[in-house]
Amino acid sequence: MTAVVSVRVEPKDISDTHPPFAARGVALLAAISTIVLTVTAGRYEFFGDELYFLSAGRRLDYTYADQGVVVAFFAHLADVLAPGSVTAVRFPAVVMGVGAIVVAALIAYELRGSRRIQLLAAGTYATSYLLVTQCALSTFSFDATLTAVITWLFVRWVRTRQDWLIVVAGLVAALDMQVKWMIPLVWACLGMGVILCGPREILRRRALWVATGILALSVAPILYWQSQHNWPQLAMGTIIGAEQDATGYGPPGFFPQWLGLAGFLGTVLIAVGFWAVLRQESLRPYRFVPVALLLMTLFVVVTHGRPYYPTGFFPAMFALGAVGFAQYPRRRWMNLAMIPVVVLTVVTFVGTLTLLPLPQSWRTPTQNAIDLGIRSAFWGTTNWSRMVAAVDAGYETLTPEEKAHSAIITQGYWQGGAVEEFGGKYDLPPTYSPSRGFGFFGPPPDSTTTVIYVGLNTAEPGLRSHFTEVERVWQLDDPMGIPGIDRMVAVWKCKGPRQPWSTMWDSMTTLYFDLGLWHDSRATTRPVH
């Protein structure tokens, strides 16, 4: 005879099977990363785009030709609090990079990974080259982390079914829209991932459409600005594609760079993540994440975009891979095989922070666009002050009467940002540039009769079509320098504009950024207004 005993268990006595969040470990990792990245943030001089962001920050607007206002705002904040500090300019990017570390751990937690697995996911991001790249101020610095946050909110919704999470994701997407205009593509790829793999229940939730509406509303002001300025962003896609082909070997070079950003350990976890969502039942509800990554990667490859565009999905993939690896019935050799991968990842990361940039005496000549990419990564963009000194030398050739109605014009937007940032110690007039977003800051006043123009030493024929008098007054051509900074650079005194500036500026402005190294038939020099 069998006795059946009924036992009543209070809800508080039932243990929560969800592992706890590794708060202390993640906080420690985040703190260490913040300190290390902040201390090493100033080892490179300003990059050209950072100088442009500083110039944009001095002209704050609700949007710009090729980006939102957020990065310019933080550049302006750094410029006000710590003028001239490279570390201060990059600190917001450091914070966003550290935020992505935390998000990787949070996603692993949502996937019911143990504290050790959460730290594995976070540590993978914390030792990836992606994080190093993210810590220079750029739209990517913010976009990658905000994309990761959106992915985390969707993953958390799958586990909890709390619809407010979707609305918050929409708000984060709207914020990201004020950073970089890739987020509608991210949103669409996530949606396609859900349609293809589920959970399709989310499509019936009103919160999803509220969130989509929030994102759509955030796009409206940007579309209005673009419509008033001849849609410059539409032309930028072709130009960026041409530059990517020149500097990154085009689509064939995409995946080596893409995996290089993930790092050795990250590459392993991404591969495991793809496998795990197919083979492990507990991770099958999250198949929409790797599908979204694949769809966005395919789009970026086809359009010749930058390899880092889809990397906002990497924290989620690291988490999926870490959880999948933990759940797999591993043999001893598999655990041992991970040791050299981890060691190599850490050594590479530490070496990147401590050995780069390389000594300037090791520089090699920059002969093509690929050389420029290598030069920027291993030595940085240096000697901005030499270029600005050359501009000042040219300016000092003007008479007092000429100076009274003068301006500085730079061929490239990098140069424009450099003159504004480093020209403070000189008594220079206002700076203008017809290049990309800088061109939308406006032309010199019509009262300007004399211009000091700095650009590539091939620019003179174009200048003669705009001015009645053109005289080269200075040149800078260091064989080991960077074209446009301290190599192939000339300074001209230009007098007698052939048309009023308010008219002539439209024919001078261009989205094409010429460093004298890349040329592609897809690149356009059409006016941007």
TIGUSE-563927 format. One record per residue (C-alpha): residue in one letter; x, y, z. Coordinates in steps of 0.001 Angstrom, whole numbers, padded with zeros to 6 digits, always signed. Example, Ala and Ser with C-alpha at 12.3 -4.5 7.8 and 13.67 -1.06 7.14 Angstrom:
BEGIN
A+012300-004500+007800/S+013670-001060+007140/
This chain:
BEGIN
M+000000+000000+000000/T+001304+003418-000946/A+000599+006472+001163/V+000185+009795-000610/V+001080+012783+001483/S-000005+016227+000353/V+002483+018908+001200/R+001610+022584+000857/V+004480+024763-000233/E+004273+028527+000193/P+005330+030577-002817/K+008207+032131-000874/D+009640+028653-000325/I+009898+027901-004041/S+013422+028689-005216/D+013921+030929-008206/T+015618+028883-010894/H+016859+032015-012630/P+020540+032507-011747/P+021335+035783-009972/F+022904+038670-011827/A+026673+038918-011381/A+026385+042486-010143/R+029677+042650-008262/G+031712+040970-010958/V+030197+043061-013741/A+030613+046258-011737/L+034262+045426-011094/L+034863+044647-014759/A+033104+047853-015787/A+035130+049918-013304/I+038444+048435-014450/S+037507+048948-018086/T+036511+052558-017447/I+039824+053322-015756/V+041963+051555-018357/L+040142+053027-021348/T+040126+056529-019886/V+043829+056438-019053/T+044695+055251-022562/A+042130+057383-024425/G+044566+060190-025180/R+047329+058083-026685/Y+046220+058984-030227/E+045891+062549-031449/F+042476+063734-032615/F+041037+061853-035543/G+039604+063947-038363/D+035976+063123-037622/E+036446+064109-033969/L+037645+067532-035071/Y+034541+067846-037223/F+032299+066891-034282/L+033914+069678-032251/S+033138+072142-035047/A+029572+070844-035277/G+029250+071249-031518/R+030118+074925-031865/R+027139+075192-034207/L+024559+073088-032390/D+021486+072306-034443/Y+018680+069765-034176/T+020286+067691-036926/Y+023085+067779-039492/A+023719+066636-043048/D+024944+063151-042149/Q+024215+062605-038458/G+022032+063592-035525/V+022850+066054-032779/V+023898+063753-029922/V+027584+063289-030772/A+028020+066989-031572/F+026398+067843-028241/F+028803+065683-026243/A+031751+067043-028237/H+030595+070550-027354/L+030221+069606-023697/A+033787+068282-023618/D+035005+071388-025446/V+033416+073625-022818/L+034535+071636-019771/A+038049+070714-020935/P+039063+072608-024085/G+041675+070825-026162/S+041536+067578-024167/V+041486+064461-026328/T+040574+062370-023281/A+037586+064566-022453/V+036280+064344-026016/R+036550+060552-025972/F+035209+059986-022463/P+031541+059774-023606/A+032614+057067-026058/V+034388+055239-023223/V+031192+055344-021163/M+029192+053938-024065/G+031739+051172-024617/V+031621+050198-020956/G+027842+050283-021188/A+027989+047648-023925/I+030036+045442-021596/V+027267+045615-019023/V+024591+044970-021664/A+026388+041791-022778/A+026182+040519-019189/L+022526+041538-018904/I+021615+039601-022041/A+023442+036517-020736/Y+021436+036910-017518/E+018178+037019-019487/L+019242+033800-021211/R+019581+032218-017750/G+023333+032094-017873/S+025149+031679-014584/R+027229+034463-013099/R+030331+032933-014629/I+028689+032888-018055/Q+027558+036486-017655/L+031143+037471-016936/L+032324+035483-019955/A+029984+037424-022239/A+030943+040746-020656/G+034648+039902-020661/T+034536+038968-024331/Y+033266+042412-025222/A+035671+044029-022751/T+038670+042470-024539/S+037499+042879-028135/Y+039015+045211-030690/L+035466+046449-031187/L+035640+048116-027778/V+038975+049742-028633/T+037492+051098-031861/Q+034401+052300-030047/C+036407+054505-027692/A+037162+057152-030299/L+034282+059630-030443/S+032011+058755-033344/T+028395+058065-034156/F+029306+054379-034020/S+030391+054789-030370/F+026806+055528-029370/D+024965+053545-032016/A+026608+050200-031164/T+025630+050411-027499/L+022128+051717-028115/T+021531+048904-030621/A+022715+046452-027966/V+020281+047976-025454/I+017392+047597-027900/T+018327+043956-028477/W+018496+043357-024720/L+015009+044833-024262/F+013599+042512-026917/V+015374+039523-025385/R+013994+040444-021970/W+010509+040748-023446/V+010763+037173-024756/R+011406+035976-021216/T+009000+038220-019294/R+006322+039284-021838/Q+006268+042765-020266/D+005069+045041-023042/W+006495+048225-021549/L+009924+046904-022515/I+008992+047238-026184/V+007912+050834-025696/V+011224+051594-023991/A+012992+049974-026946/G+011154+052410-029206/L+012311+055332-027073/V+015908+054090-027219/A+015597+053733-031001/A+014294+057308-031219/L+017332+058453-029229/D+019640+056471-031492/M+018024+058195-034463/Q+019531+061408-033123/V+022936+059733-033321/K+023168+057657-036491/W+020547+056950-039096/M+021067+053196-039266/I+018565+052406-036517/P+015508+052017-038826/L+017503+049282-040566/V+018238+047644-037197/W+014548+047828-036287/A+013548+046342-039639/C+016083+043504-039335/L+014824+042644-035860/G+011286+042664-037221/M+012214+040373-040095/G+013981+038085-037640/V+010796+037826-035597/I+008660+037199-038691/L+010986+034440-039885/C+011775+032776-036554/G+009372+034073-033932/P+008175+034765-031380/R+005456+036124-033678/E+003275+036893-030695/I+005082+040211-030409/L+003609+041283-033744/R+000153+041240-032161/R+001167+043465-029259/R+000065+047074-029515/A+003251+048098-027727/L+005315+047120-030787/W+003376+049448-033030/V+003493+052223-030442/A+007275+051802-030326/T+007469+051817-034126/G+005398+054986-034170/I+007763+056642-031690/L+010689+055808-033948/A+008819+057095-037003/L+008057+060391-035277/S+011743+060842-034434/V+012580+060486-038130/A+010193+063240-039251/P+012334+066305-038333/I+015355+064703-039977/L+013421+064021-043178/Y+012238+067622-043216/W+015814+068930-042875/Q+017028+066592-045613/S+014217+067657-047950/Q+015245+071290-047485/H+018881+070543-048374/N+018629+068308-051463/W+018758+064996-049561/P+022528+064792-048954/Q+022240+061540-047009/L+021019+059718-050102/A+024239+060580-051922/M+026422+059637-048963/G+025706+055918-049348/T+027451+055741-052719/I+030366+057849-051518/I+030905+055785-048371/G+030755+052643-050486/A+033504+053993-052744/E+035647+054893-049741/Q+035079+051504-048141/D+036091+049763-051353/A+039255+051857-051489/T+040289+051508-047854/G+038930+048084-046927/Y+039179+045936-050059/G+035416+046153-050581/P+033076+043230-049817/P+035885+040607-049868/G+037588+042453-047063/F+034416+042889-045031/F+034390+039637-043096/P+038057+039605-042030/Q+037561+043103-040633/W+034199+042144-039141/L+035687+039158-037321/G+038711+041209-036337/L+036400+043552-034450/A+034936+040552-032575/G+038381+039293-031575/F+039517+035699-031236/L+037218+034799-028347/G+034365+036814-029784/T+034600+035009-033119/V+034362+031658-031338/L+031336+032751-029310/I+029557+034165-032359/A+030002+030825-034125/V+028771+028934-031056/G+025836+031342-030779/F+024674+030571-034319/W+024932+026851-033596/A+023251+027080-030183/V+020067+028831-031344/L+019531+025965-033790/R+020368+023049-031532/Q+019575+024060-027957/E+015896+024235-027082/S+016314+026909-024398/L+017826+029344-026918/R+015486+028692-029841/P+013126+031582-028898/Y+016047+033955-029502/R+016828+032901-033069/F+015604+036286-034276/V+018818+037896-032977/P+021350+036051-035189/V+018903+036273-038099/A+018746+040048-037634/L+022548+040144-037576/L+022734+038113-040800/L+020175+040307-042564/M+021902+043532-041577/T+025303+042137-042489/L+023990+041110-045901/F+022594+044595-046469/V+025861+046255-045446/V+027952+043962-047645/V+025722+044518-050678/T+025775+048294-050188/H+029548+048345-049508/G+029077+049727-045995/R+031452+049811-043050/P+032190+046509-041261/Y+031248+047959-037883/Y+027673+048835-038869/P+026154+045486-037692/T+028305+045134-034572/G+025622+046449-032238/F+024376+042849-032260/F+027712+041512-030984/P+026900+041773-027232/A+023828+039590-027779/M+025800+037130-029899/F+028539+036933-027262/A+025854+036171-024677/L+024196+033517-026855/G+027569+031941-027519/A+028572+031969-023858/V+025301+030345-022763/G+025419+027855-025632/F+028991+026909-024766/A+028073+026389-021104/Q+025120+024152-021971/Y+027013+021992-024428/P+028281+018679-022987/R+031912+019549-023528/R+034842+017213-023437/R+038005+018070-021576/W+039920+018976-024727/M+037306+021607-025596/N+037868+023406-022317/L+041623+023183-022785/A+041340+024510-026332/M+039649+027652-025028/I+042644+028559-022859/P+044940+029691-025705/V+041998+031505-027324/V+041381+033479-024140/V+045100+034149-023626/L+045543+035332-027215/T+042494+037574-026898/V+043734+039216-023712/V+047306+039614-024981/T+046070+041204-028216/F+043802+043572-026324/V+046491+044642-023872/G+048998+045031-026686/T+046595+047244-028607/L+046233+049573-025633/T+049907+049643-024656/L+051854+049348-027913/L+049723+051488-030208/P+050267+053986-031635/L+053650+052851-032841/P+056635+055235-032710/Q+056478+057857-035439/S+059977+056870-036549/W+058493+053572-037759/R+056100+055273-040182/T+055883+054114-043772/P+054854+056268-046758/T+051124+056562-047438/Q+050725+055698-051099/N+047082+054660-051336/A+043845+054511-049386/I+044688+051147-047842/D+047951+052609-046543/L+045932+055430-045020/G+043741+052964-043112/I+046815+051163-041804/R+048488+054454-040953/S+045461+055661-038983/A+045217+052400-037015/F+048890+052008-036145/W+050097+055619-035946/G+046980+057773-035891/T+046421+061032-037746/T+049196+063335-036602/N+050683+066777-037227/W+047461+068760-037412/S+049327+071650-035782/R+051843+071742-038663/M+049035+072213-041147/V+047441+074959-039053/A+050821+076681-038706/A+051066+076669-042504/V+047633+078302-042686/D+048794+080992-040283/A+051951+081526-042317/G+049795+082071-045377/Y+047505+084417-043486/E+050429+086534-042385/T+051198+087316-046037/L+048018+089415-046207/T+048049+093171-045818/P+045994+094729-043003/E+043410+095790-045590/E+043141+092248-046924/K+042869+090794-043431/A+039924+093064-042661/H+037775+091225-045225/S+039261+087745-045120/A+038325+084164-044221/I+039920+080742-044048/I+038545+078060-046368/T+039672+074446-046145/Q+039214+071892-048879/G+038302+069078-046447/Y+036110+069010-043365/W+038928+067407-041353/Q+041083+070430-042143/G+038275+072789-041186/G+037937+071152-037795/A+041716+071234-037298/V+041999+074951-038064/E+039240+075714-035572/E+040680+073438-032878/F+044356+074350-033168/G+044099+077856-034604/G+043204+079469-031295/K+046774+080559-030644/Y+046805+082449-033942/D+044795+085519-034851/L+042925+083804-037667/P+039591+084839-039204/P+036566+082496-039210/T+036930+079104-040881/Y+034682+077661-043581/S+034767+074507-045660/P+032618+073316-048582/S+033278+069702-047566/R+030423+067409-046462/G+028620+068493-043312/F+030917+071482-042857/G+029545+072959-046067/F+026101+073186-044506/F+027452+075493-041810/G+027276+078166-044475/P+029542+080296-046682/P+031664+083312-045767/P+029806+086633-045778/D+029539+088379-049136/S+031853+091084-047788/T+034762+088590-047843/T+037142+089558-050664/T+040296+087620-049708/V+040562+083973-048742/I+043372+081828-047403/Y+042634+078411-048884/V+044307+075213-047664/G+043959+071906-049453/L+045665+069383-051668/N+048324+070840-053945/T+046174+069799-056918/A+043350+072223-056067/E+044609+075280-057964/P+042700+074802-061260/G+039419+074695-059374/L+040343+077796-057399/R+041019+079787-060563/S+037473+079109-061701/H+036169+080788-058538/F+038644+083668-058001/T+040240+086297-060214/E+043602+086101-058397/V+045163+082911-057036/E+048665+082818-055552/R+050317+079886-053799/V+051942+081258-050657/W+052926+078155-048689/Q+053288+074420-049069/L+053738+071420-046808/D+054903+068120-048271/D+056488+065721-045813/P+057144+062460-047729/M+056229+060526-044582/G+053164+062634-043837/I+049451+062121-044441/P+047926+063675-047577/G+045762+066603-046622/I+047481+067098-043273/D+051218+067465-043787/R+051765+065980-047230/M+050631+067240-050643/V+049276+070344-048894/A+049374+073875-050264/V+048103+077237-049059/W+046826+079849-051506/K+045849+083490-051265/C+042698+083904-053319/K+041233+087316-054156/G+038244+088542-056076/P+035483+085937-055830/R+033777+085760-059224/Q+030304+085564-057665/P+028751+086511-054323/W+029550+083865-051736/S+025874+083184-051169/T+025699+082116-054842/M+029138+080598-055397/W+029008+078352-052340/D+026478+076055-053986/S+028941+075242-056760/M+031823+074659-054328/T+030178+072381-051790/T+030640+068644-052208/L+030086+065431-050287/Y+033133+063797-051830/F+036135+063908-049486/D+039325+063942-051533/L+042548+062938-049814/G+044298+062469-053114/L+044397+058703-052596/W+041108+057193-053785/H+039181+057671-056960/D+036022+055804-057887/S+033493+056371-060628/R+030690+056019-058092/A+031953+058993-056072/T+030180+062223-056808/T+031209+065853-056559/R+027773+067281-057230/P+026711+070297-055155/V+025011+069358-051905/H+022572+072268-051773/
